[in-house]
């Protein structure tokens, strides 16, 4: 049985869904005012693996991941750039989708936008007001009265006196308590008209937290089986979601809460606020001089799969450290798996769950989506295939890799693709095109035919310096790959 670590109970629990065989999963998505960075990549890939394994385990999954397309940061970006809010959000939504395609992240079953659910948000605010949990302050904002909700703090595990107003929770003189958070923001004179909606509380716009309460209930109903998001959302965002939804409707918002671990740069979490982030597109785009004026781009397929592998090889809840050397290590490890598929052409197989390798893979994934253990199972199968030349073992390794979104490229094409994260002289490797490599290999073959072995050795050394490894086969055929 699949067990999942529940942030709310702080323990692993068996997955018990409201409807047998069906999973309703809601994950908080992007606020679309900028390009996605590698911390976002970790969230996107982690929950993509979750939904893949749920489906592979026989569940019918309804996976919803929202888009926040109204927010202070979006308004600032629109005003600073002289563009309409819809232009800003459409551009960065397209850029986010380009990143997802590059990382083999499947589209969710639904991708609601906050601006399409303002009516439902106002309905929840009214219920909260009727229940004594919301009030309108003198500045026109409508706030949530945190101390009137007995369960506040149960997700973060802190008492009310320990908690502080978190990110995006402005403390104003209009609040009755510093911990109270905004549900509805009154319109400001300097804000664009398209950021304002009519409401019983005057012109304004929703607060950040109320958006997800409205969208999750509208698309999935209550309770959710799984609610997930990044590590920084536990407080205040998810804590506030619980207060809003349960305060308005009673019952439970979600049975299981999942949070992926942070992506670290040295001792700090990667984030835009700290300025230590690296964008997904800068890490994997084929064109190193990619313009910020275009949302779409062509990824380097080898580097894109490397980045996904880099994320998946770690357990989703553990902290993960970003460093160029760690990307290099991930590239080399993924290359070894593809080298197995190149040396031992895989058979097309259905997964035999009775095979010890598949059993180890399943046991790892059923233990809170332990992808590090699943990757270890792939390497065991790789060793088996290399030892025995078993096409069945190689095929099983590839089929199981597919459940993680890995190992689906043609091995020869993959191994001949350039990468900035490869062994050897990276600058020299980048300077050799596939055509130049083929020409040098042909020149080496001609030198060997003329018995000019010194020239053949020189050409081989030139290729090795350029990060290219050769393998001479029977019949005078030479295969090559980038190291």
N, C-alpha and C positions, 0 to 999 in steps of 0.2 A: 504494500500500500504506500502511496505517495505521502510523505510527511514534509511539512513546510514550517519554517520558523516564523512564528507569529510575533511581530513587534509588540502587539498589545498584551499578550500573555507572557512574553519573554521565554517562550519554549517552543519546541517543535511539536506540531499537532498533525494528526491525520487529516487529509482533505475530506471534509464532509460537506457536500454541496446542498443547497436548498432543493434543487431538482436533481434527482439521481442522474448521473451521466452528463450533466450540463454544468458549465462553469461560466459565471458572469464576472468578468474581470475588468476593472477600471484602473487606468494608470494616468497619472497627471503628466501632461505633455509639456510642450514648449511655449514660452512667451516669445512671440515672434517679432523681435525688434532688432535682431542681429544674427550673425552666422552661428551655427552650433559648434561647440568646442568638444574636446575629448571626454570631458566629464559627462556631457550629454550623450556622447557615443556609448559610454558605459551603460547608462540607463536604457537607451534604445535597444542595444544588443542584449542586455540582460533579460529584459522582459520579452524580447523576441524569442529567446531561448525558452523562457517559461511557457509561452503560448505554443511553441513548437512541441515541447515535450508533453504538454497537456493533450494536445491533439494526437500525438503518437501513442499516448496511453489510452486512447479511445474516448476521450471526452469531446463533447460538442461544445466549442468555446465561442462565446460572444465577447470579443476583446474590443474595448473602447479606450481610445487615448485621445484626450481633448487637445484643442489649441486655444491658448489665451490670446485673443486678438484685440483686447482693449485693456490698457494698463498705463500707468504713469510713464513708464519707459518708452512705450510705443508712442505715446503722445509727444514726449520730448523729441524722439527721433523724427517724427513727422514735422514738427514745428521747426527743428533745426535744419532739416533738409528741404523744407518748402514743398513737401509732398502731402497728399491726402493720406489719412490713416490706412485706408484700404489699399493704397499703392504700396505702402511700407509693409503691411502684413502679407499681401499677396506675394511680394518679392521674397520675403524671408521664409514663407511657407514653401515656395518653390525651391529655395536653397536647401531647406530641411529635407524635402523629399529627394533631392539629388544626393544628399549625404546618406539617406536611408537606402536608396538603390545601390549606392557604392558599397555599403556594408552588408548587403543582402538582408536587410531588415524588411520583413514582410509588412505590408500595409495593415493597420488594424481593421477590424470589421466595420468600425464606425470612427469617424474623426470629427466630432462636433466642434463648432466654433462658438466661443462665448457669446458673441454678438447675436447669434441666432436664438438665444435662450434667455434673453433679458426678461421676458414675460414670466417665465417660470421662476426666475430669481426674485422678482417682485412678489410673486405669490408666496414664496417661502418667507420672505421678510415680513409679510403681513401676518402669517401664522406665528412667527416668532414674537411679533408685537402683541398679538392677541394672548400669547402664552406668558407675557411679562418678561420676555428675554430680549427685547429690542426697544430702543427709544430714540427719538429724534432730538439732537442737541441744538443749541442756539445757532450754530454755524450752518445748519441745514443738513448735516450728515446724519445718517441713521447708524447707530452703533449697537453692537451686541453686548448685553450685560453679563459679563463672564461669571461674576460671583453668584448669579442667579441660576447657574447650571451646575448641579451638584457633581457631575462626573468630570468637570474640566480638569485636565492634567493627567487623565488615566493612560493616555498613549505615551506621553513623554516621561511619565513616572515622577513628576515633580508636583509639589504642593503649590497652591496659588501664591503663597508668599515667596516661594523660590523663583517663580517664573517672572520673566521680564517681557515687555512688548518686543516681539521679534521683528525680523526683516519685513518691510512693507507695512508695518503697523505704526502709524504716526500717532504720537501722544499729543493731544491738543487740549486746550482749556475747556472744550465742549464735552469732553468725556467725563463720566462720573468716576471712572477708575482707570488708571494707566493701562491695565490689561485689556480693557474693552477694545474691540476692534471694529473697523468700519464695515458695514454691510452695503451702504449706499452713499456715494460721495456726491455732494451737491456741486452743481456746475460752477466753474470759475470763469471770470470774464475773459481771461486770456487763452481759454481752451477752445479748440475748433468745434464748430457746431456738430460735426459728425461723431463727436465723442460724448454726445448728450442725448438722453432719452427722457420723454415725459413720464412722470410717475406721481403717485399720491403725495410724494414728499418734495415735489418740485422737480425741475430739470436736473439731471445728474447722470451718473453711471454707476454700475455695480462695483463693489469692492472685489478684490482678487479671490478671496476664499469662497464667497457665495457662488461663484461660477461653477465650481466642481460639484457642490451640493446639488445644484439644479441639473447639470448635465448628466451626472451619474444616475440620479433618480429617473430623469426623463427617458434615458435610453436603456437602462437596465432594471429599474425597479429596486425595491429594498427587500431584504438586505443584499448587499453584494457578497459574492463568495470570496473574492480577492480584491483588495485595493492596494495599489503599489505606487512607487515613485522614488525619486532620488533621496539621498541621505539628509539633505537640508530641508526636506518638506515635513519631516516628523513634527517639528514645531517651528513656526506656529501653524503652518497651512493645514496639515492633516488633523491636528488637535482642534482647530477651528471648524473644519468640516464636520467632525463628530458633533461638536457643540451645536452647530447649525441644523444638521439633518436630524439628529436625535432629539434636539430641542423642539423642532417643528413637528416631527412625525412620530416620536417615540421609537421604541424598539432599538435595533442595532443597525448602524450604517454598514459595517462590513464584518464578516466572520474572521477573515485573516488579513492582516496588514503586512505588506512586504516592503522592505527598503533595501536598495542596493548600497554597497559601501562606497566611500568616496574615492576619487582618483586624486592622488597626492602628488605634489611637486615638492620634494624634500619633506618638510614637516607640515606644509600647508595644503589645504584642499584647493584643487584647481577651480578657479572661479573668475568671472569677469570683474567682480568687485575688487579682487586682489591684484588683478592685472597679470596673473601668472598662467593664463590659459593659452592653449594652442588649439587652433581651429581644426576641425576634421579635414576640411578641404586642403589646408596647407600641409597636412600630413600625408595625404594619399592622392592628390591631383596629379595627373600625368604631366600637366603643364605647370612648371614651377613658377612661372610668371603669370599665374591666373589672375584675371582682373576681378575686382570686387563689384564691377558693374553688371556682371552676369550671374544669375542664380545657379544655372546648371553648369556642369563641367564633366570632363572625361576623366574617370579615375584610373590610376595605375592598378590593374587588377591584382597584381601580386602584392602590392603594398596594402590595398584595401582588404584583401583576405588576411594579410598579416595582422592588421589592426583588429579585425574581428577575433582572430586567434589569440592575440595579446589579451583581449578582454575575457574571452571564454576560458582560457587556461587557468584563470583565478576564480575562486568561489565568489559568487555575486555579492555576498555580504562582507567580504574581507576588504580592508583598505588595499589599494593597488597603487604602486608608485610609478609615475611616468618619468622616464629618462631615455635618451637615445640608445643607451646600451641595452635597456630592456626591450626596446623595439627590435634591435639587432638580434638579441637572443630569441625573441619570438619568431623572427624571420627565419633564422637558422633551424629552429625546431620544426616549423611548418614545412620548410624545404625538405627535411628528412622524411616526413610522411609522404610528400609528393615524389621523392626519389624512390621510395618503395613502390608507389603506383607506377612509376616509370620503368623500374626494373622488373616488376611482376605485374603484368597487365591484369587488372582485376576482372573477375567474372561478374556478370550481372546477376545479383542474387537478391532474393527476399531475405529479410533479417531472420536468422534462426535464433530465436530467443533461448533455445536450449544450449547453444554454444557457450563455453565458459567466458569467452570475451564479451559476448552480448549480455550474459548474466551480470558480469562485473560492471558493464556500462549501465545497465538498468538499475542495479543496486545503488550506484553512485547517484544517478539522476533522481531516483525515488527518495534519496536522503537529502531533501532540501535543495534539489537541483545542483548537486555537487559536480559541476562541470570539470573541476580539476581532476577528480577521480575518473570521470568519463574520458578525459583526454589521456590519462594514464592507461586506460583500457585500449585506446586506439594505438598507443605506442607498443603495447604488448602484442596486439595483432600485427603491427608492422614488423616486429621482431620475428613472429611466427612466419609471416609471409617471406621475409628475407632468408630465414633459415631453410625453409622447406620448398620455396618457390611456389607456394600454394596460391593459385588464383582465387580460390574460395576465401581464404583468409584476407587477401587484399580486397576482394569484393565486399566482404563483411565490414572491413575497416572503412571503406568508402561509404557504404550504406549508413553505417552508424554516424560517420562524420556529417552526412547530409542532415541528420536530425539536429545538429548544432549549426547548420549553415556553412559547413566546411567541406573541402576536398571534392568539389564538384567540377572543377576546371579540368581541361585536358592536361595531363602531366607534362607533356612535351612543350606545349604552349606556355604553361605556367613557368616551367624551369628556364625557358628561354626569354622570359620577360625581364626587363631591367628592374632594379630596385635600389633605392638609396640606402636601404638597410641590409646590406649584404657584406659578406667577408671580402677582404682584399682592398685594393685601391679604388675607392668609390668613384673618384673623379675620372680615373682611367676607364672604369666600367661604364660610366655614363657616356664616355666619348666614343664607345664602340657601338655602332648600330648592328642590328641583325645581319644586314647586308655585308658590312665590313667583316663581321665574324665569319660569315660563310666564305668570303673571299680569302681570308687568311687561312682557313681550313683547306680550301682548294689549293692554295699556294703550298701549304705544308704537304698535302698529298702528292703534288707534282714534285716537290723536293725529294720526298721519300722514293718516288718512282725513279728519279735520277740518281738515287743512292747518295744524295747530298744530305746526310743525316745531321750534320752540324747546322745547316739551314733549317731543317725540319725541327730540330730542338730549339733553335732560336725563335721560330714562329710559335711553337708551343709555349715557350716562356713568355712571349709577348702576349699571348692570349691569357695565360694564367695571371700575368700582371694586370690585365684588364678585367679580372674577376670571372674568367671563363674556364671551365673545366672540360676536358676532352675525355672521351671513352672510345677507344678503337675497338670495333667489332669485327667479326669474321667477314671475309669478303671485301676488306678494304673500306668498310663503312665506318665513318667517325660520327659519333653523336656528341652533342655538346649541351651544356647548361650553364647558366650564370650561377656563380657560387653564392 
